[in-house]
Amino acid sequence: MYLRSKARKAKKIKQNVVKKTYFTRSTTRQTTLKKSAPRKKAKSLVRKENLCTLPDDILIEIFSHLDLKSISKCAMSCSRLNYISKYSTLYKTIHLKYDLSPNILKSLLSKASCLKRLSIEYQTFDYDDDLFDYLIDDYLDYDIDDFLCDQFAHAQDNKYFEKYIKLFIQQLGGKLDFLEVVRCRNRDILLSISKCTNLKELNLTSCKSNFETLITLGNLKKIKFKQCNFSQNTTLAVAVDIIKNNVNLKKVHLVSNTNVDINKICETLSLNNLQVTDLHLRGYDEINDESIRSLQNLINLKSLVLCYIKCDPVDSLPHLLAACRKLETFEICEWAELNDNNFIPALDMLRQLTKLRLDLTDITIKSCRRAVEKLPRLKEMHVHGNGRVHRAQLAKLQKKFADITIPYY
């Protein structure tokens, strides 16, 4: 009996110890949890700003710096951003590129009620018959079936793209101030530009058409035709007539175009467009002395670029520079007859000049030195490809006149 009672007491003591130990551990755990709880609560008190909570004007400003695809992705993230993406003020300037989906193009058409500036860019893979023959002749290893499949897919993509381009011009063309078209060979679209009656600036690059309807435009102030092919099928001197009918032109850039008479362009400018301040003629056309001399009527010229044009400037250049005393930019390239004897005397007529380029001419370092010494406002001078001007000479000149940029290639 005694042993039994003693065993019972020992058992009770053991149970009490276990309970006490368990209670102690749980208390410690609870205490630890209580100490760590405020830390989690403190983290939850940190406020996280959401883009959607920003005011409308700030969101509109952010969206105005995004491209069309980015705006479209943001619009799908939440209803608030979708609402902001519908503001018509975001679509005053639009760049329509060939890789935009039909859904984006359709959405843009419905939102762009305030459209002012429109750029249209076609795909580089836009072959004409001559280029196709070139590829076939020079790349015989190319799989012709794959080539034709690519052409068909490209044509299908252009079909949808051109459908919306026509709608943009038909519905919004009258509101446009600026239009740029790159690599377009669709005659109907190029002729429909005439519907943009309020255009102030027109840029066409690598386009092909007769452009005959563009002569109806009469409010242009800036035109730029670069590497465009004016079809020979028309009897009109289209480029000349476009310039003649826009008497308020201030900027004329004609760069490496086909079937454009540069001599008639110069004569027309000197008679009808006396407000021109920026004239850029570049190409491989032959221009006569009389045409260069006629440009002296453009007394408001501030920028004159004559590059890669076949001409003998010995007689005409002094007359031209004597009349155009406001020139700030003067670039003349690949005129082999231009040398120290006929260029240095002309420096006295270029007192306002800030930028000078004399590439591929026959001048020496003497003309370069006289230019940086005589022209008080000169900031930049380029002399590239001149066999009589060496790099070391230009480097020495640059070191002496550090405030003028003189690249020595």
Secondary structure, DSSP 8 states (H G I E B T S, - for coil): -HHHHHHHHHHHHHHHHHHHHHHHHHHHHHHHHHHHHHHHHHHHTS----GGGS-HHHHHHHHTTS-HHHHHHHHTT-HHHHHHTT-GGGGSEEEEETTS-HHHHHHHHHH-TT--EEEEE--S----HHHHHHHHHH-TTS-HHHHHHHHHHHHHHHHHHHHHHHHHHHHHGGG-SEEEEES---HHHHHGGGG-TT-SEEEEES-EE--GGGGG----SEEEEES-EE-TT--S-HHHHHHHT-TT--EEEEES-BS--HHHHHHHHHHH-TT--EEEEESS-B--HHHHHHGGG-TT-SEEEEES-B---TTHHHHHHHH-TT-SEEEEES-TT--HHHHGGGGGG-TT--EEE-TT-S--HHHHHHHHHH-TT--EEE--S-TTS-HHHHHHHHHH-TTSB----
